[in-house]
Amino acid sequence: MSSKMMFYILKRVLLALMTIWIVITVTFFVMHAVPGNPFAGEKALTAEAQAALEAKYGLDKPLFQQYTTYLTDIVTRFDFGPSMTQRGRMVIDVIMDGMKTSAKLGLIAACSAALLGITLGAVAALRRNSILDKVIMVITTAFVSMPSFIMGSFLLIIFSVKLGWLPANGTTAQGLVLPVITLMLYPMAYITRLTRSSMLDVLGQDYIRTARAKGVSGKKIIFGHALKNSLIPVITYFGPMLAFIVTGSMVVENIFAVPGVGRAFISSITNRDYTMILGTTIFLASLIVIMNLVSDLLYKVVDPRIEFD
Amino acid sequence: MKKIIALVMALMMALSCFAVASAEEATSIAVCLASEPDTLDPALNSAVDGATMLAHLFSGLATWGQDADGKLVIVPECATELTAPVFNDDGSATYTYTLVDGLTWSDGKALVASDFVYAWKRAASTALGADYGYMFEVIKGYPDNLAVEATDDKTIVVTLANNVNYWNELLAFPTYFPVREDVVASEAWATEAATYVCNGPYTMSSWTHNSVITLAKNPNYFKADSVTMDTIECYLSDDANNMLANYKNGNWLLIDDVPTSEIATLKKDYPTEFVVAGQIGTYYVCWNVNQNLLPADSTLTGVEAEVANAEIRNALSLLLDRNYIVEEIGQAGQVPASSFVAMGLTDADGSEFYKNTGVSDAFVGYYDVSVDAYMTNWEAAIETLKKYYTFDEATYMFTNVPTMEYLYNTSDGHKAIGEYIQSALAGVGINMTLTNQEWNTFLNTRKNGDYYVARNGWLADYNDPICFLDMWTSASGNNDVQYGKGAHTELKMYDLDLTAYGLDVKVEDGTWAETYDVLIAAIKSCTDNTARYGMMHIAEDMLMATGCITPLYFYTDIYMIDDSVQGFFSNPLGYKYFMNTTVAK
């Protein structure tokens, strides 16, 4: 690894940390500015009990002191504190529990989306204007424009309720089939279109023509030159997409009752579970920042001409 | 092409391998009550779904059961019998309970009387801050010095400040379940199966968070032979559509929620499986007592203004067609309400409390909510409102009623009711705007009195009208109407006469604190049951006279249960009982 690259990585990591710090700070103060509290319910607590709970979780301290304590705990001990509404559970445990499922779901969906998307995109580009190309384009347009909650409900009704082939809850391995498909369709369609247009672009380049003129075999042109070079936009998309799938699957998690991290995130906000809101936000923000960094670094691997600065 | 067909067929075959076995084994039942419970610590739980699971995991001194006719009854559980109290000179009542032989915890250790004592003191304590800590309010020394002790390993002695009818019911309430000190020392004890120690018909065999909680028959339970169902799988989902999908494909045999939009279809398609059960609760609209409804040019102030406001609020209440609300919006068998204390609560003589309320013998409650009475009510309301507002006879509209803002928490059902009220009032020229807030913000706004009119609802915790009445004292945290707060604090306009009950209380033109607060205190310290219920009727009369509470309907509990399930029952608090179920294969 060149020293230039090392310097680039270091710079990006520092920027990432700064981003996360800003996310924490903004979330912390906005969250406390919103009315409500973690102990509120239809039936109000007595003032004494409310005070006892606030003291227990340090909510009786001045806001800025709560903020500094929180930051110190994270930096020095990587301690995200206990959940305020799920008594007895630690924030980190809840996130890790959810992540086990969300990560599995996200990775399978992202990898399937990439594999299928690149294949279909390449096929469409190579068979440009053929029936196959048109069919692929029509289907992908439909998938790109259909929101996941409609696609999810649609799949649920067909495969779970009507045909009874797959369970309607994502608690088992079979139960993950439908959520994976639902999550996969949009990025798959997007990657297909991305690959197709990028590949068409590359296929029209001079060096491809030169290769053909030199008598390089079709296979080698496609896999050795065209496909590799047309993947740059796909890679740009893949990192953030992975983060998006893992973190943004809340709707799909709800439709299929998948025990992922998205549900924890949503319910923490409704419940004003302050530590949980911060924990999930930090976690998801870090994931997005890291994924962006990884995809930036991957450019270099695919296209050595790219310089870091 | 052939290849494609072969591929599709292969894919379909592969998918069909995933298909779930259609019928449940008779030894286990899969149900879905709600999403992940916040806690399964009996002292901390305040949710109905949590209470259902706790009722399977723990045994209190008493429990809900069914008699030979299938009627719900409170029966002794860990106590040999539900003894009668011994009354003390100060009016307090002492109960002595003996534990049955052979009680053990799920880890095999013996369960002793001091475990109950410890659990009760812990649950009531200020330090724990439990939502349901106030369930121990009836015991002397509440909250931090409860008069309960274990005189030996098998005897519990508890003294109530004054005896209450619902004491046995409290003994069956999850907050009263025992826990062991060494088990609950770590707050995390109730968050995973490995550390969960209980004493009920079931143990927690696994808890996959946000996914499923599995309860397995407890071999250490002292009545293990009576438990027919071996395993209960409680799936955790917060999406009613998902629940319904799982119910329809046979995965789950009971679901405790259905999408509101599907109710009409489900009632038709599943006539025996769609169940509407009674639930003790009231859906109502509450008016902020400190908001003035009079026209801008009104000269009325202070007490006179509040008298007028009360009359206006009561008139507005009559403009609402409760039958339309329950039939067209609620659609789940709700009962139109004309009083605040809910249907299902009993009076001193065992009759229904709500039937003994009101101002007329011609109908039940504070106004007639029968279909036929609506037009009469409406006309009476218009006449009343004419006293305070300008009425245009040509258009049949009021022209100078101030615009009101109706606040509700975000939900399609609440919105639909808000829109109905808006349109009903718009029909006579009254403008109402609708505002919705997310749940936690809404609670805060309503509690602080930063609203004009708001939706509200209240569910009973036990069978006693006091749980609908003590929330309206000036200092109560649930006093959303803001009685005795702000400008209302100073208004001297309420009367209270308790001399008929042998009490030296007679107030004329007193403040809310001098009357209602005193009345609630008198009810809580009253040892004569008939007098106590009599005073509770007075309290409800006072509340309803203010017009700040506009009851719309009494709640029902809707759920779906598969026809193959036998031996199931639920109680009026909405707890579901599966221990005696069998499932036909």
Interface residues (C-beta under 8 A of the other chain):
Chain A: V34 P35 G36 N37 F39 A40 G41 E42 K43 A44 L45 T46 A47 E48 A49 Q50 A52 L53 K56 P82 T85 Q86 R87 G88 R89 M90 V94 D97 G98 S153 L156 I157 F159 S160 V161 G164 W165 L166 P167 A168 N169 T171 Q174 V177 N254 I255 F256 A257 P259 G260 R263 A264 S267 T270 N271 R272
Chain B: L15 S16 F18 A19 V20 S22 S35 E36 D38 T39 D41 L44 S46 T126 A127 L128 G129 A130 D131 G133 Y134 P143 S186 E187 A188 W189 A190 T191 T208 H209 N210 S211 V212 Y235 L236 S237 D238 D239 N241 N242 A245 N246 K248 N249 G250 N251 E438 W439 N440 T441 L443 N444 T445 K447 G457 W458 L459 S476 G477 N478
